[in-house]
Amino acid sequence: MYVSGVRGSSGAGHRGVVVCALVVLAAAAGCAPGRTACVNSGFPSLVLPAQAPVAVAQAKPPKVPIAGCPKIFSRLDWNATAPDTRRINPMGKITRITIHHAGMGVEEESSIEAVKAELRTIQRSHKGFRHWADIGYHYIIDANGRVWEGRPIKYQGAHAGNSTVNKGNVGIVVMGNFNLQRPTTIQMASLRRLVGYLMQKYRIPVSKVYTHREISARNGLHATECPGKYLQEKVNAMRTRLADAGKPGK
Ligand SMILES: [Zn+2]
């Protein structure tokens, strides 16, 4: 949902029935946004073995693909305007994830060009109307299951209620109003893949994958319906699967 908030990068809570917004991927993250293959140079379990041949004159270490990294359309793809870096906070250590819904009208599957235009509209609203430094969320998942880069992950988002709660907190918004509609199968597949990738990359336990209503309650912030009853149910099931996937023998 769109989050009302203080100026700058800290998002304030939703008003009444909350409406969550969009997201951005960080250029600083290993999973480079864009149409190229995801790469990562710092994930310990995927570093090449020591005996792998290394070119003596090589300036940079080889990049190793991360399994499961979703394709992410970059800010360039949707012609995002630059963030206002004069009033944006660094992300800090990433320790948690919060899932939202857009919470506006029912979203239908649409063309890629229509989604790009929608992202630009949301960014204009967040920057111009809410006076935030950029679009509030780090990632956006559209009705077709496409994943889009929102605010660069090196910056704190504006989605969870205030600067304290946004710190180190990756904001993901799923487009749609999930009090009125059910998330599509492909949206949930993309969400599960993105969340699983982020958990792996930043070593986030499933216990720190929240929905907006959960993190609001946990921090004593105002109640919100975000991410809607249908997405909440799906996230509950998704977390069970993600937790099971991390158990030995699975
Ligand atoms: Zn929300």
Residues whose N, C-alpha, C, O or C-beta is under 5 A from the ligand:
A	BS01	ZN	M1 V18 C20 H100 H101 H159 H212 C226
